Amino acid sequence: MKMMNCPLNGLRNISEFVHGGEVKEMPDPNSCSDDAWAEYVFYTENGISVVTEWWLHAPSGYWFIAERHTGSDEILKTYDPSVLFNKRVEFSAPVTEGMA
Amino acid sequence: MTSMIDNSMRLNAPMGLLLNRDNAVEFLFEGQRYQGYAGDCIASALLANDRWLMSRSFKYHRPRGPLTMAGQDANTLVQLGGDPNALADRTPIAPNMQIEGQNYNGTLDKDRDAMLGHFGRFMPVGFYYRSFFKPMGVWDKWEGVIREKAGLGRLDLNFEPEYYDKKYLFTDVMVVGSGPAGLSAALKAADGGAQVLLVEEMPLVGGALAYNRFDIEGIEADRLRAELIAKVEAHDKITVMVDTVCNAWFTDNYLPLIQGKRLFKVRAKECIIASGAYEQHVVFRNNDLPGVVMCSAATRMMKLYAIKPGQSAVVLTGNDDGYLTALELNDHGVNVKAVVDMREGAAPMDLIDALSKRGITLHQGYTVYEALAEKGNKRVKAVDVRKITAKGEVGNASRVIDCDLLCMSAGYMPAYQLLCQAGAQLSYADDLAEFTLSKLPEHLHIAGSVNGIHQLDSVMADGQRAAQLALNNLNLSDELPGKVSCSVKPNFDWPIFSHPKGKDFVDFDEDLQAKDIVNATRLGYRDVQLVKRFSTVGMGPSQGRHSALPTARLVANSTDRTVTETGVTTARPPFAPEKLAHIAGRIFDPYRRTPMHHRHLELGAKMIPAGNWRRPAFYGDPNERDACIHTESVHVRNKVGLIDVSTLGGIELKGPDAAEFMNRIYTFAFLKQPVGKTRYAVYTNEHGVVIDDGVACRIAEDHFYVTATTSGVDRVYRDMTKWNAQWRLDVDILNVTSAYCAVNLAGPDARKVLETLVTDTDLSPEGFPFLAYGEADVAGIPARLLRVGFVGELGYEIHVPSRYGEALWDLLMDAGKAFDIKPFGVETQRLLRLEKGHVIVSQDTDGMSHPGELSMTWAVNRKKPFFVGCRSVDIVMAQPQTRKLVGFVLPAESKKPEEGHLVLEGDAITGNVTSCEYSPALKQIVGLAFAGINSSQPGDHIYIRVDGQLVEAEVVNLPFYDPDNLRQEM
């Protein structure tokens, strides 16, 4: 069984972790095109390369980021999400009137 | 029954390392009584009685005897009572063990199907595939006959269950194989400070040191083995496990070991594979006769089991090891008639001299072209020796030498299986005629003959080199590992001598001859994987240990490619057959219990699974489900009931951004939710699909408590924490599901019951109205009160810390006595909420259900900047809607639809029933179903297929019961 280095808990069996999908930048949901939103929601790169992914250490409920090569399945590094997400995210007001 | 006590073939001690000669063991083979010693395997005990025929081959029923004496071949598969396919050359004998051969019709000695061999030319490679696929159905006709003929052993279906278990082990370094490489690696690693686990497949430590001869005098192996074992036994950092198979390599050195009835799961920081190499056979006619064995099998017979392998022997070799085998045989009184060396002028002078001193004839540049058999092919009686004239070709001059033993060694194949499972690359070195391994993962190392190192001193050095790499990875040392090389070339390039009459076996398991492999390539199967699948080569129990190398050579040769290009077939776990009992888990299905669990049992609840919990479905006779549910539901509608809702998820959100966070997760608006009020919370995922709902309580400006569905809470909590890992809002999020338990006290008399216990809160309709939230003291228990309406009656959800659960239940049941309180179960709750038309997310919704389809748009606020599913909800809502969740009714006497029944419009499926029950309150059948948008208005009719019959139901407004919600708002 594979092992993964959790930034909070150290080296643990991969069965303790849950994959959370690629780290993707969300387009502005109130102004992007439908296509751009669909691309964001439904598509992943899925290539043979290093991908940046969300992983959860389930027993401790801790989310972190891992860089992994999809070809070799080698986990290159893992780190706290604050490395990528370090400031408060705000959303713009809706452009059009939606339903009440 | 006659008893046969012979043991005439035994050698004197110190031969027989495994034997305990003080302990004689009797057993039965084919109904005949035999005697061996404790420590004997089945094969050695039979050989001691000069019995060589032990089983028959799978396809041609050829007589077979031991080939490797190490469990590496399938020649001696035997039946042990109800246990088929036991390896006779590995399985120890036990008193009164009953053993039978396999693959024969009649008796092992007189097999009525032995003539199958004569029909071999009518059964070419791929026979079954090519003969039984046309016309259609022909296989069905023949399958029974073929399976009867081709079976491997018999299973006892009336087996008695036995106890098997598992254990976890952790170690710094695991060494697989305790030969000279493994022993020296283990010692070096342990000396360097690492904790070492040394694993040996055989019952004794030493590997080749225990049976092989390394020098002309025959003293070096014993001396070195004794020295190394003494050091290992004295070392407190080394743990040794014998009779233990490392059956696979899994990522990051996760290694399953099988020892007896226990599976060990080992996590090793570093792993050193010193698994050795398999001696290879020479391909010539009748190379499968009993009495034709590997050189190492003959030395194992002598040294491990004190068996004299024959009276007169010929040794056929492609390397120096055959010479040493000849010396060993000669030492123990076997008349070695000749050593036949396939090489020309390659043997060192000292070995040639040693043979001539003992009067052993040497033929260099010769091979055995054919083995000649006694009647019935039961034992070799002579060999036809011929000069090699070209690659795989021999001259016409024949020299027949009588013998009852032929030992052969064409070279070695690394025991590559574990390494290839780890992703190592196997390539063929043409100059060495040998496969080598490279590109190992970082924490996996290789040492000894599996690494192509064959000289004893180099093998020892290679073990130390591998251990040094492991120590460096463990940060216990930083010395550079030494370079190890080996000048010995033990592999003969082309030990394949096809005979026009065949029976020159490449694969003994599957009775495949050289021409079968070549013919497979001629039929177009060039890839070795396809050759395997077409011809079945390597598919037998020995998994290509002996057939992979000659197959690769034959395929390469006949397809004009290199052996590296041809390669071998993929090695997958398990390495050796393992029993299902080893890998099966115990029946372990844990579930969670609420604090009131045992009260439900006392009250006679019928418990059912709910997520990973058990909940009461209803209380009473399990066979009277409908009656119990109806009684309970009517009781809640008319009086008062109590249900345990502790399994509901609970999430606590606290911090300045708690309201902002709620506003981003759920569809409703939460910024202005008043303190002391609850609000319905719907959660849509990024696809805009409704995946959970709950009730949000605002405890304080900066504090929310939100419930989630029993099976949805983990998902919701994970999503929440993932979102805030990105948003960085100032809020703490905690899953408090198991910290709180809860009940729903519901029914017209609910207030009266609660008022007897709560004195610090005004529970009047004005003081604590519908949708109110408050904290109250329930007879000393600190509680969170929620005025909810899930079942459509006046109701209070009472959430208390879990440790008060039992006390709360008892207090309410006690206080409710005066009002005839009764507990009700989750099935009753489902009926009650259905009467109110309340949706259960995941029962009444599916992976496509957006808020519009569920008539939940009232709970979606699109004026706020964001909620998780907002944009996707916008997109799907802008499209024409195709279906809708509707309420339908049917007369009480009509056929009742079940969940999942289809809703049809003509032939088209427009939806399905999601919930349906008979409603005692309404005296009709009520249900929810997805219906096509054209028949989703009240008054429309939908057609439901119930057990093949169409039932017409009327779409009605929701809720079915108490449409003005007067009762829940009392």
Interface residues (C-beta under 8 A of the other chain):
Chain A: M1 K2 M3 I14 V18 G20 P29 N30 C32 D34 W37 A38 V41 W54 L56 G61 W63 D73 P81 S82 F85 N86 K87 R88 V89 E90 F91 S92 A93 P94 E97 G98 M99 A100
Chain B: F250 T251 D252 Y254 R267 R664 E686 H687 Y717 R718 T721 K722 A725 Q726 W727 R728 L729 N735 T857 V860 N861 R862 K863 K864 P865 F866 C870 R871 S872 D874 I875 M877
